[in-house]
Amino acid sequence: MNAKVLELWPELEWIQNQELREQTAKTWELALERSVLTPEDLKRIPFTLLCGPDLKVTFMDHKRSVVHIAKDAGNTVNAMYHGELPVDMDVLIAGAILADVGKLLEYEMKDGKSVQGNYGKYLRHPFSGVSIAEECGVPAEVCHIIATHAGEGDMVKRTTEAYLVHHADFMTFLPFKSRLQV
């Protein structure tokens, strides 16, 4: 496993299935190879382009918080729902880690700031994320989370794991978006 990816994502160690852990890491490695963004950029650029360049919450702050929130939600559902709504924690964690991997292809850097690039104007990150993940052998149930975590997923039936990642992502994004509309 690439040391830079493990530094970005210590949460990879939470994935018990070694093959899935390696596929998840490989997806990030491939995305970083194809991106103009470096791991250092991901630790300093704002997590969304909608709030402007002065946002203090970085790409990695947001991404890692989504993984932590989704994991906590999955553990709570597994503990309290008597097996009625089982959550596959490996699928959930891998999906949360990979949900925005396609954004690495959407962004460009101009004057030290992240901006939407030409690729991102035509293909949003759920599409490019699934493409890269499939290239790395990531299973369909995890690719489903990548595909459905954003608004595009409102058109299909989501799995329990996909709902948890979707809501973890939006509950930590929408308050920022609504600040812009005040």
N, C-alpha and C positions, 0 to 999 in steps of 0.2 A: 504494500500500500504506500502510495506517495506520501512522504512526510509533510509536504505543504498542505495536502488535502486533509490529512489527519490533524494538522494544526488548526485548520479552519473548522473542522468537524470532529471534535473529540466524541460527539454523540454517535459516531459510527460504531463505537465500541458497544453501544446498547443493542445493536442488531446481533442476535444470538446465532443466526444462520450465517456461517462463514461465507458461503457462496454469495448470498444476497449482500452481505457487507462488502465483499470485494466488487460486486457488480455496481453497487451504489458509489463506492469510491472511484471506480474506473469511469463512471459517467461524469463525475466532477473533474477527473483528470482530463478527459477528452474535451469537455466544455472549456476548461482553462486553456488547453492547447489551441483551441479554435477562437478564443476570445482575445480582444485587445486588453481586457482587464486582467490585472494581476491579483494574486491573493491579498497583497497590500492595498490595492485599490478597493477591494471588497470590504476591507476593514475601515475605510474612511469615507467612501461615497455614501450619499443619502440612500435610504432603502427604497425610496420612490422618487420618480422624477416629478410628481405632481405637487410636491410641497416646496420645491425650490432647493437651491444648493446649500442653504444654511441649516438645514435640518440636522440635528445632532445624532439622531438614531441612524446608525449605519446599516448598510445592506446586511452584514453578518449579524449585527445586533437583532435585527428583525427576524432574519431567517432562523437563527438559533432559538429565539424566543418562541417562534411558532412550533418548533420541534418539541421544546420543553412543555408548552401548553398542551399540545396534542398528546404527548406521552402521559401527562397527568390526567387528561380527560379519558384516555383509553384505559388507564389503570383504574380509574374511578368506575367507569362503566363495567369493566370486568369484575370488580369487587362488589358492586351493588345491584347488578341486574340479573343475578341468579342464572347466568348462562343464557338468558333470553336474547341477548344482543352481544355475542362474543366478538371481541376485538383481537385481531391478529397483530400483536405488538410489533413484530418484525416488519410486517407490511406497512403498518402505520408509521413507524419511525423512518423507514426507507423512503416512503412516499413524502413525508414531511421534509426530509433532507433534500429530496430531489424536486420538490414542487416548483421552485424558481430557477432551476439549473439552466433553463433555456434563456433566462434573462442575460446570461453572459454573452449571448449572441445578439441580443437586442441593442445593447449599449455601445456607444463610441465615446472616446474621450476627446474633448475640444477645450483647449486652454486649461487643462487640468480638471475639468468638470465632466461629469458623465451626462450624456445626452442620448436621445433615441437615435439610433443609426438607421440607415436605409433598410437593412434586413428587418429590423424591428417594426418598421412601418408596414411591412407586408405579412410578417409571420410573428404572431405573439408567442410568448414563452411557453404556453401549454403545448403548442404544436412542436416547436423546436426541442423542447425538453423531452417529449415522448420519443422523438426521432433519435436523439442522442442516447437515451436510455435503452431503447430497443437495440441499437447498435452494440450496446454493452451487455446484452443478454438479460436485462432487467425484466422480470416476469410481468404478465399482463395486469395482475391485480395491483401492482405498484404503478405501472404506467397509467392505469385508470385514475389513480390519485393525481398524478401530474396533469393529466388531461382535464380533470374535472374540478380542480381546486379553485379555479377562477370563474368568472362569469360564463365562460363557454360551457361549464359543467351544469348550468341551469337547464340545459336542454336534454339531459339524460338522467337516468336513474343512478344515483350515487350509492356506493357501498357505505357501510358504517364508517370504515376507516377514512374514506374520502370526505364524508360529512365532517368528521372531526378535524381533519386538516383544513378543509374549506373554512370552517368557522373559527378555528384558531388563527388562520391567516387574516380573515376579515375583521375579527374583533380587535386585532392589533393594527389594522390599517384604516378602517372607516372613521375612527375618532380623529385621525389626522386629516382625512379628506374633509370631514365636516368642519374642521377648524378653518378651512379655506373658504367655506361658504358663509361664514358668520359676517 
